[in-house]
Amino acid sequence: MKTPQANDAGYDASTIANVTGFRSARFLVQHGSGDDNVHLQNTMALADLLESNNVPGFEMAVYPDSDHSIYTHGVRPALYARMVNFLFRSFHELENKEFDYWRHIDPNNASSG
């Protein structure tokens, strides 16, 4: 995209400040509060923008103390469970029902599902 000075129209067209494109999408935001690559302040600004414009279809989870990898305090299983739940509810025929990922996992065989 180059720089905003060299591609003003491109930056205007791709700004997330215009929430129109978010209205018909479903998406999940997961963020580690200790992330130094993508600062939590930016994610909170996005969440505030979406909430204040009544944008439906987004879910968010913040993982305390985790960095960009999101693994602190043993939360990696919860991270993946939330992703699987979200994808299942978003793209499965039971779209608006809760899918309990943990119920479908055999504790003796983590690869089952």
N, C-alpha and C positions, 0 to 999 in steps of 0.2 A: 504493500500500500504506500510505500515511501513515507514521507513526513506529512503532517497536516498542512504545512506551508506549500508543499508540492502537489498535494492531492486533496484540496479542501472539499471538493464535491464527494469524493470517496468516503471521507471521514464523516461528512454530514449524512450520507446515505446509510452508513453502518453504525451510527450512534445508538447506544442502548437507551438513551434518554427518551427516544420515541418508543413507547411501550406497545404500539400497535401490533408489531410482529409477535409479541409474547402472548397476546390474548388467545390465540388459537393453539398454542403449544403447551405440552406438558413437559416439565423438566424438574430435575432434582439437583439441588445445590448442596454439596457436602464440603465443609471447610474445617481445617484444623486451626484453632485459635492462635497457635504459635507459628503459623506459616510465614516465612520471611520471603517467599517468592511472590505470593499473591496475598497482600495484606488484608486482614479481616475487615478493616475499615472499608475497603472497596466492596466486599461482599455485603456488608451491612448497608451500604449506600444503595446497592442494587435491590436488596430486600425491601428497604424503605420505599424506593421508587415503585416497586411492584405493588406493595401493600397500599400505598397512598393512592394508587391508580386503580385499585380493586381488580388487579390482574389475577384471574383464577389459574389453577393448574400447575402451580409450582410448590415444591416442598423443599424444606431446608433443614439441615442438621449441622450443628457446630460441635466439634470434638475438642474439649478443653486440653490445652497443653500440646496437642499434636501439631507437628510441622506439616509440610507439603505431602509427606508420605502417609499421614494419618495412621499411626500404629501405637501411639503412646497409651498407656494404661490398658493394653490388651483389647483395643476397640476394633481391630481389623475384622473380626468375624461380624460384628454389628454393622460395620461399614458395608460389607458385602451383602449381608442379609437385607439391609435397607435398599441397596441397589436392586437385588433380585425381587424384593417385594414391589418396588416401584415399577420395574420393567414388566413384571407379571400383571400388575393392576393396569398398566398403561396399554399393554398390547395383547391381553388375553381376553377371552370371552367373559370372564368374571370381572370385567374392567372396574366396576365400582365396589367390589367386595374386597375385604381384607384377605390377603393370602399369607398364611403363616409359614414362612420358609423353614423355620426350625422344626415344625411338625413333619416336614417331608424329608428330613435328614436322619439317616440311621446313624446314631452316635458311634457305632462300631465300624462304620464304613463311610467316611466323610465324602466320598465321591458319589454316593447314591443320591438320588433326588428324584 
